[in-house]
Structure formats: C-alpha cells, structure tokens
Amino acid sequence: TDGGANLNFFLDFRPRAYGAYDLRDAEGSYPGPETLGRKSFEYSGARKEFDSKFGTEEVVAFYDDIMGKFEGAVKNPGLGDDALPELEKVTRGPLAIDVTMPLSANNVETILSAREKAASLWLQWATDDSHGHRPGAPINTQYVYDSKYKINAYGVLLDIYVNLFGQSEGEELAAADSGPIDEAYVGGGS
C-alpha cells in the first residue's frame, strides 16, 4: 500500500462452525438468550469448541508473539468494529490479525516466520484424528455451513483481490481462495 511504503498482513484461523462472532461487540461480549433465545447456547458451544480444539493458549500466544514483533503495526477494523464490512463480519474468526505496517526487513521476516508457524499449527491440527467428524448429522451440518461460508468468503475476497490485481485476476483468485461451492462438488448444475 502507499506506493510500496507500507504492507498489509492478514492471518486468520477461521472457525468451522458458526459461533456468532459477527455479533461480538467492541468489548468482546456476545448477545445472550435474552436477545437470541436458545440459539445463543448453540453459538456459545461452537465458540467453546473452537477455543478448546484450536484457539488454544498456544495459538493465542503465537498471535500475541507476532503482534509483539511487528514494527509500527496499526490494527485495521476487526470484529466488534462498525467499520468492518458486513461480509467480513460473518467470515472473520475471533483471532484474526489484520494490520498495516511500514515495509521493513523485520516486518517481512516476521510475516514469513508467522506464515510458516501458522501452516505448521494448522497441519498438526488437521492431521490429528481426534478432530475428525463423527458420521451422520454433524457432517451434513458442516456441509451446509461450509457452503454458505464459501459464498460469503468469495464476496469478501473478490473486493480485496479486484482492488489489488484487477477484475479478471481478482475473480480467479477469489474463486481459488474461497474454495468450491456446492456445484463443484457434484459436477455442477445437478
């Protein structure tokens, strides 16, 4: 950004279940049953599952460590901030890092090491059999959530990538980054 003087860094381990993160206020609180009824318990359960399975102390410490190493980083709008666009609210995870900072050797090196560590953490989690789905309804529920999520993610990514790379390349990158939607799984149009 700014003719190459600054750079943006975004890192997010996005939850695989809807936890109403988009409804978090600026203080980090979520609406309870008085606002959402029984759904608030479902959303709270999804947040607790994310925190216990992936948003662990190790991951939170990793995020804190990254932020402590950046020079001159300024946080961009996040969850609970009214300036965050609506589609980003429904796709962003609770641990997202979104910062703008000066282009420097330290910041570039911190980003490179953060990407390596993030990939390592994700691969450890993804290859651990204890995180697999149980047969039946949970898989179907996950499929429904994933399908809606990917459509929303495409919308968010399209705006970002078109601004960075132009219409044609932006569309291709958004489609690749958000993943296939329903039709791609079943051969399209069926």
BELUR-V540252 format. One record per backbone hydrogen bond with DSSP energy under -1.0 kcal/mol. CO is the residue of the C=O (numbers start at 1). NH is the residue of the N-H. If there is no record, write none. Layout:
CO|NH ; CO|NH
This chain:
1|4 ; 1|6 ; 2|5 ; 5|103 ; 7|101 ; 9|99 ; 11|97 ; 20|23 ; 21|24 ; 25|28 ; 29|25 ; 32|35 ; 32|36 ; 33|37 ; 36|39 ; 37|40 ; 38|41 ; 38|42 ; 39|43 ; 40|44 ; 41|45 ; 42|46 ; 43|47 ; 44|48 ; 45|49 ; 46|50 ; 47|51 ; 48|52 ; 49|53 ; 50|54 ; 50|55 ; 54|56 ; 56|60 ; 57|61 ; 58|62 ; 59|63 ; 60|64 ; 61|65 ; 62|66 ; 63|67 ; 64|68 ; 65|69 ; 66|69 ; 66|70 ; 74|100 ; 78|81 ; 81|84 ; 85|89 ; 86|90 ; 88|92 ; 93|96 ; 97|11 ; 98|76 ; 99|9 ; 100|74 ; 101|7 ; 104|108 ; 105|109 ; 106|110 ; 107|111 ; 108|112 ; 109|113 ; 110|114 ; 111|115 ; 112|116 ; 113|117 ; 114|118 ; 115|119 ; 116|120 ; 117|121 ; 118|122 ; 119|123 ; 120|124 ; 121|125 ; 122|126 ; 123|127 ; 125|128 ; 128|131 ; 129|132 ; 136|139 ; 136|140 ; 137|141 ; 138|142 ; 139|143 ; 140|144 ; 141|145 ; 142|146 ; 143|147 ; 144|148 ; 145|149 ; 146|150 ; 147|151 ; 148|152 ; 149|153 ; 150|154 ; 151|155 ; 152|156 ; 153|157 ; 154|158 ; 155|159 ; 156|160 ; 157|161 ; 158|162 ; 159|163 ; 160|164 ; 161|165 ; 162|166 ; 166|170 ; 167|171 ; 168|172 ; 169|173 ; 170|174 ; 171|175 ; 172|176 ; 173|177 ; 174|178 ; 175|179 ; 181|184 ; 182|185 ; 182|186 ; 183|188
